[in-house]
Amino acid sequence: MAAAKPVMLEIEGTNGETRTVKISSPDRVIFPGDGITKEDLARYLVAVGGPFIHANGGRPVALQRFPEGIEGEQFFSKNPPRGVPDYVQTVMCTYPSGRKHAQLVLDEPAAAVWCAQMNTVTFHPWPVKADNNDNPDELRIDLDPQPGRDFKDAVEAAFGLRELLQELGFTPRVKTSGNRGVHVYASIAPTHEFLDVRHGVIGVARELERRMPELVTTAWWKEQRGEKIFVDFNQACRDRTIAGAYSPRPLPGAPVSMPLTWDVLRDADPADYTVRTAPEILAERGDAWAELGAPGDITAAIALWDKDIQERGLGELNFPPDYPKMPGEPPRVQPSKKVAEHWDAEGNRVEK
């Protein structure tokens, strides 16, 4: 069977010019159970292009790519792929290890469509702008249901989190994760670096846990979480990202991470928002994130962290496993496997 001819998509640029993006192998099936092809994915990004760039543009972005569809091999592309068009920008980023390299910055819909040509399914934008990529301008909290909990439970946690963030002077917004969870965001002034913002997120997470102790947890180790909603504070770390707004997820049904208004969240079903349905829903309802909200002051959240340190004696929490050992970090071992005599007060392993 002969390969399908490439499809040429004409896409309006940001300054009124027209971009032409070539989609090779347009009939390649990306979502086998749903018959969604590479061309379908590209046309989806054309349809949601404006809101997609509004939410994710101007940021370093990693690409989750599936050359053989979501049931085949995948990889994260942090270095820009070969053949980047001249209208797609890059920016140099520093990683937890201290190494540096460039990442893509998507500033117009054609750039996202070109990423689909490179078999990208999920886009992972950093919580920083390209022109100041050491200081986050977004507070992001991933509410992750553990076994025994579901999306509706994450929604309840999201409303509790919304109330707390509003008390701290933030304007929270919300989206489905594209799976079982809920993502809560708030714009912040880019005044602090990643570690400070992470501490602010931990302060918020611990306060939410005190307010909703039967529902949410900050426990890093899965064996300690129980049937609760995990408040994933480590998404605030450098080089840790979650699926961007309107980004497809590599799951059956081709769900997308859909921005919603708070008034529709309680009745939402994440399965309703897919590559096939989201463009029409967006056209009917408008962009739920058209207004991103005035930037809040992250020091209000950091004050919760400081209070926990000074008055409650709480300390640092675990970092992601790919991070170097961080000051004050607890031992990197499951509590059930920890032998106290093998660890010093700073959480470093002591060989006997």
C-alpha positions in Angstrom: 0.0 0.0 0.0 1.5 3.3 -1.1 2.2 5.9 1.6 -0.2 8.8 1.8 1.0 12.0 0.2 2.1 14.8 2.6 -0.5 17.3 3.6 0.3 21.0 3.5 -1.4 23.1 6.1 -1.7 26.8 5.7 -1.7 28.5 9.1 -2.0 32.2 9.9 1.0 33.6 11.7 1.1 36.1 14.6 1.8 39.1 12.3 -0.7 38.2 9.5 1.7 36.1 7.5 0.9 32.6 6.4 2.9 29.6 7.5 3.0 26.4 5.5 3.5 23.3 7.6 4.1 20.0 5.9 2.6 16.9 7.5 4.3 13.8 6.2 2.7 10.4 6.7 -0.6 12.1 7.5 -2.4 8.8 7.8 -0.1 7.4 10.5 -2.4 6.3 13.3 -1.4 8.0 16.6 -4.3 6.8 18.7 -5.1 3.3 17.5 -8.2 2.7 19.4 -9.7 5.9 18.2 -8.5 6.1 14.6 -6.9 9.5 15.2 -4.1 10.1 12.8 -1.1 12.4 12.7 -3.1 14.8 10.4 -6.0 14.8 12.8 -3.7 15.8 15.6 -2.2 18.6 13.5 -5.6 19.9 12.6 -6.6 19.8 16.2 -3.7 22.1 17.1 -4.8 24.4 14.3 -8.3 24.5 15.7 -7.2 25.3 19.3 -4.1 27.2 18.2 -4.9 30.6 19.6 -5.9 29.5 23.1 -3.1 26.9 23.1 -0.4 29.6 22.5 -2.1 32.0 24.9 -1.7 29.5 27.7 1.6 27.9 26.7 3.4 30.3 24.5 6.6 32.1 25.2 7.8 29.3 27.5 10.5 26.6 27.2 8.7 23.4 26.3 9.6 19.7 26.2 7.9 17.5 23.7 6.6 14.0 24.5 6.9 12.3 21.1 5.5 9.0 19.8 7.0 8.1 16.4 4.8 4.9 16.2 1.7 6.1 18.0 0.9 6.0 21.7 1.2 2.2 21.9 4.8 2.4 20.6 8.0 3.8 22.0 8.0 7.3 23.3 10.7 9.8 24.4 10.9 13.3 25.8 12.6 15.7 23.5 14.2 18.6 25.4 16.8 19.5 22.8 15.1 21.1 19.7 14.5 18.4 17.0 16.3 18.7 13.7 14.8 20.9 11.1 13.3 23.5 13.4 11.6 26.2 11.2 13.2 29.6 11.3 10.0 31.1 12.9 10.3 28.8 15.9 12.4 30.2 18.7 14.7 28.5 21.3 16.0 29.6 24.7 18.9 28.3 26.8 17.8 26.5 30.0 19.7 25.4 33.0 18.9 22.0 34.5 19.1 20.7 38.1 22.5 19.0 37.2 23.9 22.4 36.2 24.1 21.5 32.5 22.5 23.8 30.0 21.0 23.4 26.5 18.4 25.0 24.3 14.7 24.2 24.4 11.9 25.2 22.0 9.7 28.2 22.6 6.3 28.1 20.9 5.1 31.6 19.9 2.5 30.8 17.3 0.1 28.0 16.3 2.2 26.9 13.3 5.1 26.1 15.8 2.8 23.7 17.7 1.6 22.1 14.4 5.2 21.6 13.3 5.7 19.7 16.6 2.8 17.4 15.6 4.7 16.8 12.4 7.5 15.6 14.7 5.1 13.1 16.3 4.5 15.2 19.4 1.4 14.2 21.4 1.9 16.0 24.8 3.4 19.4 25.3 5.2 20.1 28.6 5.8 23.9 29.1 7.9 25.2 31.9 6.3 27.5 34.5 8.6 30.4 33.3 8.8 32.8 30.5 11.7 32.5 28.0 13.1 35.9 28.9 13.3 35.1 32.6 13.5 31.3 32.8 15.0 31.1 36.3 12.0 32.8 38.1 8.6 31.0 37.7 5.6 33.2 36.8 3.1 30.4 37.5 2.2 28.5 40.6 1.1 25.0 39.5 -0.3 22.3 41.7 -1.2 18.8 40.5 -4.0 17.1 42.5 -3.3 13.4 41.9 -5.9 10.8 43.1 -4.4 7.8 44.7 -6.1 4.3 44.3 -9.5 4.5 45.9 -10.1 8.1 44.9 -11.2 9.5 41.5 -11.7 12.7 39.6 -14.6 13.9 41.7 -12.5 13.7 44.8 -9.8 15.7 43.1 -12.4 18.3 42.2 -13.4 18.6 45.9 -9.7 19.1 46.8 -9.5 21.7 44.0 -12.3 23.8 45.5 -10.6 23.7 48.9 -7.3 24.7 47.2 -9.1 27.5 45.4 -10.4 29.0 48.6 -7.0 28.9 50.2 -5.2 30.5 47.2 -7.8 33.2 47.1 -7.2 34.0 50.8 -3.5 34.4 49.9 -4.3 36.9 47.1 -4.0 34.6 44.1 -6.5 34.2 41.2 -6.6 30.4 40.7 -7.6 28.8 37.5 -8.3 25.1 36.8 -8.0 22.4 34.1 -8.5 18.7 33.8 -5.2 16.8 33.7 -6.5 14.8 30.8 -6.6 11.7 33.1 -7.9 11.4 36.6 -6.4 14.4 38.2 -7.0 18.2 38.4 -4.4 20.9 37.8 -4.7 24.2 39.6 -2.7 27.2 38.4 -2.2 30.8 39.5 -0.2 33.6 37.9 2.6 34.9 40.1 5.1 37.8 39.8 8.5 36.3 38.7 10.3 37.6 41.8 11.6 34.3 43.2 13.6 31.4 41.9 12.4 27.8 41.7 13.3 26.6 45.2 11.5 29.5 46.8 8.4 28.8 44.8 8.6 25.1 45.6 8.7 26.1 49.3 5.7 28.3 48.8 3.8 25.4 47.1 4.8 23.1 50.0 3.4 25.7 52.5 0.1 25.8 50.6 0.0 22.0 50.3 0.6 21.5 54.1 -2.1 24.0 54.9 -4.6 22.3 52.6 -3.7 19.0 54.2 -4.5 20.5 57.6 -7.9 21.8 56.3 -8.8 18.6 54.5 -7.0 15.8 56.4 -9.3 13.1 55.3 -9.0 13.9 51.6 -5.5 15.2 50.8 -1.9 14.3 51.6 1.5 15.7 51.1 3.2 12.3 51.7 5.9 11.7 49.0 6.1 8.0 49.5 3.1 6.1 48.0 3.0 3.7 50.9 2.1 6.6 53.2 -0.5 8.3 51.0 -3.5 6.0 51.7 -6.7 6.6 49.7 -6.3 10.4 49.3 -5.5 13.1 46.8 -1.7 13.6 46.6 -0.8 17.3 46.4 2.3 17.0 44.1 4.5 19.8 45.4 7.4 18.6 43.2 5.8 19.9 40.1 7.2 23.3 41.3 10.8 22.0 40.8 13.1 23.2 38.0 12.7 21.0 34.9 9.5 19.4 36.2 6.5 20.0 34.0 2.9 18.9 33.6 0.8 18.7 30.4 0.0 22.1 29.1 -3.5 23.5 28.6 -5.2 22.0 25.6 -2.4 19.4 25.2 -3.5 15.9 24.2 -2.5 13.0 26.5 -1.3 9.6 25.3 -4.3 7.7 26.5 -7.1 5.8 24.9 -9.9 8.2 23.9 -7.3 10.9 23.0 -8.2 13.1 26.0 -6.8 16.6 26.4 -5.9 18.7 29.4 -8.9 21.0 29.2 -9.1 24.5 30.9 -12.5 24.9 32.6 -14.3 27.6 34.5 -14.9 26.9 38.1 -18.7 26.9 37.6 -18.6 23.9 35.3 -15.9 21.9 37.1 -18.1 20.0 39.5 -20.2 18.5 36.7 -17.2 17.9 34.4 -16.2 14.5 33.1 -12.6 14.5 31.8 -13.5 11.9 29.2 -15.7 14.5 27.5 -12.7 16.6 26.4 -10.8 15.0 23.6 -9.0 15.8 20.4 -12.3 15.3 18.6 -14.6 17.2 20.9 -12.5 20.0 22.4 -12.5 22.3 19.4 -16.3 22.4 19.3 -16.5 22.9 23.1 -14.0 25.7 22.9 -16.0 27.3 20.1 -19.2 27.1 22.1 -17.9 28.2 25.5 -14.9 30.3 24.7 -11.5 30.0 26.2 -11.8 29.4 30.0 -8.3 30.8 30.4 -8.8 33.9 28.3 -8.1 35.9 31.4 -5.1 34.5 33.3 -5.6 36.7 36.3 -3.4 39.4 37.9 0.0 38.0 39.2 -0.1 37.2 42.9 2.7 37.6 45.3 4.4 34.3 46.0 5.7 35.6 49.4 2.2 35.0 50.8 2.7 31.3 50.1 6.3 31.3 51.3 5.1 32.8 54.6 3.2 29.5 55.2 6.4 27.6 54.7 8.3 29.8 57.1 5.6 29.4 59.7 5.8 25.6 59.4 9.5 25.8 59.8 9.6 28.2 62.7 6.4 27.3 64.7 5.8 23.6 63.8 9.3 22.3 63.3 8.6 21.0 59.9 11.3 20.8 57.3 12.2 20.0 53.7 10.4 17.4 51.7 11.8 14.9 49.2 12.9 16.1 45.8 12.4 14.1 42.6 14.8 11.1 42.3 16.7 12.6 39.4 17.8 15.6 41.5 21.1 15.8 43.3 20.7 15.4 47.0 19.4 18.7 48.3 20.2 20.4 51.6 17.9 19.3 54.4 16.2 16.7 52.3 14.9 13.6 54.1 16.4 10.2 53.3 15.7 8.9 49.9 14.4 5.5 51.0 11.0 4.2 51.5 10.0 4.5 55.2 9.2 0.8 55.3 12.8 0.0 54.2 14.6 2.6 56.3 17.0 1.4 58.9 17.6 4.4 61.2 21.3 3.6 61.9 22.1 3.8 58.2 21.1 7.5 57.9 22.6 10.6 59.5 20.7 13.7 60.7 21.0 15.4 57.3 19.5 12.4 55.5 22.7 11.1 54.0 23.4 7.4 53.9 26.0 6.1 56.3 27.7 2.9 55.3 28.3 0.5 58.2 
